[in-house]
């Protein structure tokens, strides 16, 4: 959520931000609501002053044993007008708050301008595309042939966009998650958290999933509980409503959780395989950072995600999302896109964002500076470290062999009981 004072004093900054994002929101709608709010408050204050003056005069008349019935009647009418205006004010404030909740974050000055994903510049590449003297298969085909992925039985159990992993694939997915967690804990200084996988409406609102993206969520019928779309939601809100000490910053948190997404609006996209599932596993990183150090922290978080890909020997590129493609809550975002030989394209495997104080304002998450009595909002950052299913996809497509077998990356072999190669049954 943006600062209300910014909206009121510098609406041009917000208007320009919305223009860069390609948003159709009109700042004038908010400003009209705000003027209406101020007008009502002014009317209420005048009426209350009038009522106070009349109350004093009534008291004076009663002391002098004079008739005050006309004033008492007038005060009743004023009170009725105040009550009506208070109700109107509540409606205007609710509409204003709803409008504030719908405004996306302001992109950082270093976020490149662009209209869509086609305008995202490449920041850097790492590694080389694997050389293959055969036509590589897509992950879903190879996974089925090796007996590790079962989409048909998953569809029987639930429906489309689900999978059953078995044997080596189930163990490989677990190995990937443990490998990622161990790296973030032992090398990057993160603290592991196992949060609830079901959260309430306030928690979803804190990170910006609600109210804007409700159709993308799975809600438990008859409740205000939701299945998490990412561990970013519970991790970022873990200290909501609290005031941290400056010495506690940065707080580096990581979690391996299932993620549940309805994939609304993705009809017809990635219908085969693991790329766009309703349920998938992910290792998430969250940093509650000091505002002065959050952009340095974004570079570090991105490097942490990159380290996983580097240890796995997977070729990737880093792109900087442009203003037309950046997420609702983010001020700046780097995406890591891994090379998939079977698909002959780069696909997103991690997204690392600095949301500045946008989420902290919604979640009321502050810290107490050492040298000031005034509390400040923390800056929140989040990043995939990595999406486990998509990393499994990358391993399958990059480590497949001409004979249909799969070589296990060296970094994962200790987690696989020393298994080096998966061969067709």
C-alpha positions as CSV (number, residue, x, y, z in Angstrom):
1,X,0.0,0.0,0.0
2,X,1.3,3.5,-0.9
3,X,1.7,6.2,1.7
4,X,-1.6,8.2,1.9
5,X,0.4,11.4,2.3
6,X,2.2,10.7,-1.0
7,X,-1.2,10.2,-2.7
8,X,-2.4,13.5,-1.3
9,X,0.7,15.7,-1.7
10,X,2.3,14.3,-4.8
11,X,-0.4,12.6,-7.0
12,X,1.7,13.2,-10.1
13,X,4.2,10.7,-8.9
14,X,1.5,8.1,-8.6
15,X,-0.1,9.1,-11.9
16,X,3.2,8.7,-13.7
17,X,3.8,5.3,-11.9
18,X,0.5,4.0,-13.1
19,X,1.2,5.2,-16.6
20,X,4.5,3.4,-16.7
21,X,2.8,0.2,-15.5
22,X,0.1,0.5,-18.1
23,X,-2.6,0.7,-15.4
24,X,-6.0,2.1,-16.2
25,X,-6.5,3.4,-12.7
26,X,-7.3,7.1,-12.6
27,X,-5.7,9.0,-9.7
28,X,-8.4,11.7,-10.0
29,X,-11.0,9.2,-8.7
30,X,-9.0,8.9,-5.5
31,X,-8.4,12.7,-5.2
32,X,-12.2,13.3,-5.7
33,X,-12.9,10.8,-2.9
34,X,-10.3,12.5,-0.7
35,X,-11.8,16.0,-1.3
36,X,-15.2,14.6,-0.4
37,X,-13.8,13.1,2.8
38,X,-12.2,16.5,3.8
39,X,-15.5,18.3,2.9
40,X,-17.5,15.9,5.1
41,X,-15.1,16.2,8.0
42,X,-15.3,20.0,7.7
43,X,-19.1,19.9,7.8
44,X,-19.1,17.6,10.8
45,X,-16.6,19.8,12.7
46,X,-18.8,22.9,12.0
47,X,-21.9,21.1,13.2
48,X,-20.2,19.8,16.4
49,X,-19.1,23.4,17.1
50,X,-22.6,24.6,16.6
51,X,-23.9,21.9,18.9
52,X,-21.4,22.8,21.6
53,X,-22.4,26.4,21.4
54,X,-26.0,25.5,21.7
55,X,-25.3,23.2,24.6
56,X,-23.7,26.0,26.5
57,X,-26.6,28.3,25.8
58,X,-29.1,25.6,26.9
59,X,-27.2,25.3,30.2
60,X,-27.2,29.1,30.5
61,X,-31.0,29.3,29.9
62,X,-31.7,26.6,32.4
63,X,-29.6,28.4,35.1
64,X,-31.8,31.5,34.4
65,X,-34.9,29.3,34.4
66,X,-35.6,30.2,30.8
67,X,-37.3,28.0,28.1
68,X,-34.6,26.1,26.0
69,X,-36.9,23.8,24.1
70,X,-36.2,25.4,20.7
71,X,-32.5,25.0,21.2
72,X,-32.9,21.4,22.4
73,X,-34.9,20.6,19.3
74,X,-32.3,22.3,17.1
75,X,-29.5,20.3,18.8
76,X,-31.4,17.1,18.1
77,X,-31.6,18.0,14.4
78,X,-27.9,18.8,14.4
79,X,-27.1,15.5,16.0
80,X,-29.2,13.7,13.3
81,X,-27.2,15.5,10.6
82,X,-23.9,14.6,12.2
83,X,-25.0,11.0,12.4
84,X,-25.9,11.0,8.7
85,X,-22.6,12.6,7.8
86,X,-20.6,10.1,9.9
87,X,-22.3,7.3,8.0
88,X,-21.4,9.0,4.7
89,X,-17.9,9.6,5.9
90,X,-17.5,5.9,6.7
91,X,-18.6,5.0,3.2
92,X,-16.1,7.5,1.6
93,X,-13.3,6.3,3.8
94,X,-14.0,2.7,2.9
95,X,-14.0,3.5,-0.8
96,X,-10.8,5.5,-0.4
97,X,-9.2,2.5,1.4
98,X,-10.4,0.1,-1.3
99,X,-8.8,2.4,-3.9
100,X,-5.5,2.5,-2.0
101,X,-5.5,-1.3,-1.8
102,X,-5.9,-1.4,-5.6
103,X,-2.9,0.8,-6.4
104,X,0.3,-1.1,-7.4
105,X,3.7,-0.2,-6.0
106,X,5.7,2.5,-7.6
107,X,8.6,1.0,-9.7
108,X,12.1,1.9,-8.5
109,X,14.0,4.4,-10.7
110,X,16.3,1.6,-11.9
111,X,13.4,-0.6,-13.1
112,X,13.5,-0.4,-16.9
113,X,10.6,1.1,-18.8
114,X,8.6,-1.3,-21.0
115,X,5.1,-2.4,-21.9
116,X,5.4,-6.2,-21.6
117,X,7.8,-9.2,-21.0
118,X,9.1,-8.6,-24.5
119,X,10.8,-5.4,-23.1
120,X,12.6,-7.1,-20.2
121,X,16.4,-6.6,-20.7
122,X,18.9,-9.4,-20.0
123,X,21.3,-8.4,-17.2
124,X,23.7,-11.4,-17.5
125,X,24.1,-15.0,-18.5
126,X,25.8,-17.8,-16.6
127,X,27.2,-21.0,-18.1
128,X,26.6,-22.4,-21.6
129,X,23.8,-24.3,-23.3
130,X,24.5,-28.1,-23.1
131,X,25.7,-29.6,-26.4
132,X,23.4,-32.5,-27.5
133,X,23.9,-34.5,-30.6
134,X,20.3,-35.8,-30.4
135,X,16.9,-34.2,-30.3
136,X,16.2,-33.6,-26.6
137,X,12.8,-34.6,-25.1
138,X,10.6,-32.4,-23.1
139,X,10.6,-33.2,-19.3
140,X,7.1,-34.6,-19.2
141,X,7.8,-37.1,-21.9
142,X,11.1,-38.2,-20.4
143,X,9.7,-38.3,-16.8
144,X,6.9,-40.6,-17.9
145,X,9.2,-42.9,-19.9
146,X,11.5,-43.3,-16.9
147,X,8.5,-44.2,-14.7
148,X,8.9,-41.1,-12.4
149,X,6.0,-38.9,-13.4
150,X,2.4,-40.0,-13.6
151,X,-0.1,-37.4,-14.9
152,X,-2.9,-39.9,-15.7
153,X,-3.3,-41.1,-12.2
154,X,-3.1,-37.6,-10.8
155,X,-5.9,-36.6,-13.2
156,X,-7.9,-39.5,-11.9
157,X,-7.3,-38.5,-8.3
158,X,-7.9,-34.7,-8.8
159,X,-7.9,-33.4,-12.3
160,X,-5.7,-31.5,-14.8
161,X,-2.5,-29.7,-13.7
162,X,-1.6,-32.2,-11.0
163,X,1.1,-34.9,-11.0
164,X,2.0,-38.0,-9.0
165,X,5.8,-38.3,-8.5
166,X,7.2,-41.8,-7.7
167,X,10.4,-43.7,-7.2
168,X,13.5,-41.7,-8.3
169,X,11.4,-38.6,-9.2
170,X,9.9,-38.4,-5.7
171,X,13.3,-38.8,-4.1
172,X,14.9,-36.3,-6.6
173,X,12.3,-33.7,-5.8
174,X,12.9,-34.2,-2.0
175,X,16.7,-34.1,-2.7
176,X,16.4,-30.8,-4.5
177,X,14.4,-29.2,-1.7
178,X,16.8,-30.4,1.0
179,X,19.8,-29.3,-1.1
180,X,18.3,-25.8,-1.6
181,X,17.5,-25.5,2.1
182,X,21.0,-26.7,3.2
183,X,22.6,-24.2,0.9
184,X,20.5,-21.2,2.2
185,X,21.0,-22.2,5.8
186,X,24.7,-23.1,5.8
187,X,26.0,-20.7,3.2
188,X,23.6,-17.8,3.1
189,X,22.6,-17.4,6.7
190,X,18.8,-18.0,6.5
191,X,16.7,-19.4,9.3
192,X,14.4,-22.2,8.4
193,X,10.7,-21.8,9.1
194,X,7.8,-24.3,8.7
195,X,4.8,-22.0,8.6
196,X,1.1,-22.8,8.3
197,X,0.0,-23.7,4.8
198,X,-3.4,-22.1,5.4
199,X,-3.7,-18.4,6.3
200,X,-6.4,-15.9,7.0
201,X,-7.6,-12.9,4.9
202,X,-5.5,-10.4,6.8
203,X,-2.4,-12.3,6.0
204,X,-3.2,-12.5,2.3
205,X,-4.0,-8.8,2.3
206,X,-0.7,-8.0,4.0
207,X,1.4,-9.2,1.0
208,X,-1.0,-7.9,-1.6
209,X,-2.7,-11.1,-2.8
210,X,-6.0,-9.7,-1.6
211,X,-8.2,-8.1,-2.6
212,X,-6.8,-7.9,-6.2
213,X,-5.9,-11.5,-6.9
214,X,-8.6,-13.4,-5.1
215,X,-9.5,-15.4,-8.2
216,X,-6.0,-16.9,-8.2
217,X,-6.4,-18.3,-4.7
218,X,-7.9,-21.5,-3.3
219,X,-10.3,-20.6,-0.5
220,X,-11.7,-23.0,2.1
221,X,-15.4,-23.0,1.8
222,X,-17.3,-21.4,4.6
223,X,-14.2,-19.7,6.1
224,X,-11.9,-16.8,5.6
225,X,-9.0,-19.2,5.2
226,X,-6.9,-19.6,2.1
227,X,-4.3,-22.1,0.9
228,X,-1.0,-20.3,0.5
229,X,0.1,-19.5,-3.1
230,X,3.7,-19.1,-1.9
231,X,5.6,-19.2,1.4
232,X,6.2,-15.5,0.9
233,X,2.8,-14.9,2.4
234,X,3.2,-16.4,5.9
235,X,7.0,-15.6,6.1
236,X,6.5,-11.8,5.3
237,X,3.6,-11.6,7.7
238,X,5.3,-13.5,10.5
239,X,6.0,-10.3,12.4
240,X,3.0,-8.3,11.2
241,X,1.7,-5.8,13.7
242,X,5.0,-5.9,15.6
243,X,7.8,-3.5,16.1
244,X,11.3,-5.0,15.5
245,X,14.5,-3.7,17.0
246,X,16.9,-2.3,14.4
247,X,19.5,-4.8,15.6
248,X,17.2,-7.6,14.5
249,X,17.5,-6.5,10.8
250,X,17.9,-8.1,8.4
251,X,15.7,-11.1,9.2
252,X,16.5,-13.8,6.7
253,X,13.8,-16.5,6.5
254,X,13.4,-19.5,4.3
255,X,10.7,-22.2,4.0
256,X,10.0,-25.3,1.9
257,X,6.2,-25.5,1.4
258,X,3.5,-26.6,-1.1
259,X,2.0,-23.7,-3.1
260,X,-1.5,-23.7,-4.4
261,X,-2.6,-21.6,-7.3
262,X,-5.8,-21.7,-9.4
263,X,-3.8,-20.3,-12.5
264,X,-6.8,-18.2,-13.4
265,X,-6.3,-16.7,-16.8
266,X,-3.8,-19.3,-17.9
267,X,-6.2,-21.5,-19.9
268,X,-4.4,-23.3,-22.7
269,X,-0.9,-22.4,-21.4
270,X,1.6,-25.1,-20.4
271,X,-1.1,-27.8,-20.3
272,X,1.5,-30.6,-20.3
273,X,4.1,-31.1,-17.6
274,X,5.2,-29.4,-14.4
275,X,5.5,-25.8,-15.5
276,X,2.1,-24.5,-14.5
277,X,0.6,-26.8,-11.8
278,X,-2.2,-26.1,-9.3
279,X,0.0,-27.6,-6.5
280,X,3.8,-27.4,-6.5
281,X,6.7,-27.3,-4.0
282,X,8.9,-24.3,-3.6
283,X,11.8,-23.1,-1.4
284,X,11.1,-19.4,-0.6
285,X,13.5,-16.7,0.7
286,X,12.2,-13.6,2.6
287,X,14.3,-10.7,3.9
288,X,12.9,-8.1,6.3
289,X,15.5,-5.5,5.6
290,X,16.6,-2.0,6.7
291,X,15.3,0.5,4.2
292,X,18.9,1.9,3.6
293,X,20.1,-1.6,2.7
294,X,17.3,-3.2,0.8
295,X,18.6,-2.8,-2.7
296,X,22.0,-4.3,-1.7
297,X,19.9,-7.1,-0.2
298,X,18.1,-7.6,-3.5
299,X,21.4,-8.2,-5.3
300,X,22.4,-10.6,-2.5
301,X,19.1,-12.5,-2.6
302,X,19.3,-12.9,-6.4
303,X,22.9,-14.2,-6.0
304,X,21.6,-16.8,-3.5
305,X,19.1,-18.1,-6.0
306,X,21.7,-18.1,-8.7
307,X,24.0,-20.1,-6.5
308,X,21.6,-23.0,-6.6
309,X,21.6,-23.1,-10.4
310,X,25.3,-22.8,-10.5
311,X,25.9,-25.7,-8.2
312,X,23.6,-27.7,-10.4
313,X,25.4,-26.7,-13.5
314,X,22.3,-25.3,-15.2
315,X,22.7,-22.5,-17.8
316,X,20.5,-19.5,-17.1
317,X,20.1,-15.8,-17.6
318,X,19.0,-13.0,-15.3
319,X,16.5,-10.4,-16.6
320,X,15.2,-7.2,-15.0
321,X,11.5,-6.9,-15.3
322,X,10.2,-3.8,-16.9
323,X,7.5,-1.5,-15.6
324,X,4.8,-3.2,-17.7
325,X,5.7,-6.7,-16.4
326,X,6.7,-6.1,-12.8
327,X,4.4,-7.6,-10.1
328,X,1.8,-5.7,-8.1
329,X,3.7,-5.4,-4.9
330,X,7.2,-5.1,-6.3
331,X,9.3,-2.0,-6.9
332,X,12.1,-3.9,-8.7
333,X,12.4,-7.5,-9.7
334,X,15.0,-9.8,-11.2
335,X,13.8,-13.1,-12.8
336,X,16.1,-16.1,-13.3
337,X,15.3,-18.0,-16.5
338,X,16.8,-21.4,-16.9
339,X,17.6,-23.0,-20.3
340,X,15.4,-25.9,-21.2
341,X,16.7,-27.9,-24.2
342,X,13.5,-29.9,-24.7
343,X,11.5,-26.7,-25.0
344,X,14.3,-24.9,-26.7
345,X,13.7,-21.8,-24.6
346,X,14.4,-20.0,-21.3
347,X,11.8,-20.4,-18.6
348,X,11.4,-18.6,-15.3
349,X,12.6,-20.5,-12.3
350,X,13.0,-17.8,-9.7
351,X,11.7,-14.2,-9.2
352,X,13.5,-12.0,-6.6
353,X,11.7,-8.7,-5.7
354,X,12.2,-5.7,-3.4
355,X,8.8,-4.5,-2.4
356,X,10.2,-1.6,-0.3
357,X,7.7,-0.6,2.4
358,X,4.6,-1.5,0.2
359,X,3.8,-4.8,2.0
360,X,5.0,-3.5,5.4
361,X,2.4,-0.7,5.3
362,X,-0.3,-3.3,4.6
363,X,1.0,-5.7,7.3
364,X,1.9,-2.9,9.7
365,X,5.4,-4.2,10.1
366,X,7.8,-1.6,11.6
367,X,11.2,-1.4,13.3
368,X,12.6,1.0,16.0
369,X,15.7,2.8,14.8
370,X,18.5,3.1,17.4
371,X,18.9,6.9,16.9
372,X,15.3,8.0,16.6
373,X,12.1,7.7,18.5
374,X,10.1,7.5,15.3
375,X,9.3,4.0,14.1
376,X,9.8,3.1,10.5
377,X,8.5,0.5,8.1
378,X,10.9,-2.3,7.1
379,X,11.5,-3.1,3.5
380,X,10.4,-6.6,2.5
381,X,12.1,-8.8,-0.1
382,X,11.1,-12.2,-1.4
383,X,12.6,-14.7,-3.9
384,X,12.2,-18.3,-5.0
385,X,15.2,-20.2,-4.0
386,X,14.1,-22.2,-6.1
387,X,10.8,-23.5,-7.4
388,X,11.4,-27.2,-6.8
389,X,9.2,-28.6,-9.6
390,X,10.7,-26.3,-12.2
391,X,14.2,-27.2,-11.1
392,X,13.2,-30.8,-11.5
393,X,12.1,-29.9,-15.1
394,X,15.5,-28.2,-15.7
395,X,17.4,-31.3,-14.4
396,X,15.4,-33.6,-16.6
397,X,15.9,-31.6,-19.8
398,X,19.5,-30.7,-19.3
399,X,20.8,-34.0,-17.9
400,X,19.0,-36.4,-20.3
401,X,21.1,-38.8,-22.4
402,X,20.7,-40.0,-25.9
403,X,19.8,-43.6,-24.6
404,X,16.9,-42.2,-22.6
405,X,18.6,-42.2,-19.3
406,X,19.0,-39.4,-16.8
407,X,22.3,-38.4,-15.1
408,X,21.9,-37.1,-11.6
409,X,23.9,-33.8,-11.0
410,X,26.8,-34.4,-8.7
411,X,25.6,-31.9,-6.1
412,X,22.4,-34.0,-5.6
413,X,24.0,-37.5,-5.5
414,X,24.7,-37.4,-1.7
415,X,20.9,-36.7,-1.3
416,X,20.1,-39.6,-3.6
417,X,21.9,-42.4,-1.8
418,X,24.8,-42.1,-4.3
419,X,22.6,-42.8,-7.3
420,X,24.3,-41.5,-10.5
421,X,22.1,-42.5,-13.4
422,X,18.4,-43.3,-13.8
423,X,17.8,-45.7,-16.6
424,X,14.6,-46.8,-18.4
425,X,12.9,-49.7,-16.8
